[in-house]
Amino acid sequence: MAGKVALNFNLIEAAATQLKGHARVTPLLNSPFLDDIAGRRVWVKAECLQHTGSFKFRGGWSAVSALTGEGGVLAYSSGNHAQGVAAAAKAHGRAAVIVMPSDAPAIKLANTRALGADVVTYDRTTENREEIGAALAKGRDLTLIRPYDEPQVIAGQGTVGLEIAQQTAEAEVDSGEVLVCCGGGGLTSGIALALAEAAPSFRVRPVEPAGFDDVARSLEAGKIEHNATLGGSICDSIVTPQPGDITFPIMKKLCDSGLVVTDEEALRAVAAAFQRLKIVVEPGGAVALAAALYHGSEIEGDDVVVVATGGNVDPAIFATAISTYGDGR
């Protein structure tokens, strides 16, 4: 699908039209307890409350809605894109084949299968998901929907930015940094494109886990950098090999420098989100909140917006976060 449509603000607006009545308009939450920790007002865009438990439903619906013909869809994902595409395909009456790492959280594997998808697992440290996907698609009528390097997917994710622009205006917040949990950059670049038009006074910054900060390093170097490994972080949903070929130029043009947090800080943010906002966030979906709470010296302004990108957390990891960091700080 990549390269067949022009990726711009108009495509994001069109995606918003496609999503109306299908995606949830997720709330922008605030807690004085979190403000106290951060030393500024923290506004949490709760995409963990989106259908399938993450923002990925938006991109999946946008991409599947744009398809013609009657064929099925193919995707590769650690779980959130998998569920978003599977749900959209099921609603549109299309078959879905999803390639997922064998070490993906059990809840993500189970949910993807429950949505009717044919799940094929692989070893992310020794096998290449793109090669597996190409082999599966050979001779079958399947359209690949990439997790982030796909214009229709980016446009769907960009609708989060449209909602942030409207909701911050309603809250009388007219500027600040927008921190986005970042893997390949589909959500980050989509939000950056949306806000560049709808609320240009906001600055978008990607946030990644330590050891998997390819986007931060790429923005600093001015060229795409790779991660040395593809496993080893509890933030599985945002562990990717490198920024996307489509997403990186957008982020390079529109985003400020990246932020990096530890797995421990991500777990602390999971606990804080539950204690103070009563929402469930997975570690990879909590890194932006972790940056706002524990890296305040690297952030400017009186207000910061963070996107809580997903809530599909492994129960054991969630229990560890709450039992270890249950004071919400």
Summary of the structure (lengths in Angstrom):
residues: 329
radius of gyration: 18.1
end to end distance: 43.5
largest distance: 57.3
contacts: 1323
relative contact order: 0.17
helix: 48%
strand: 16%
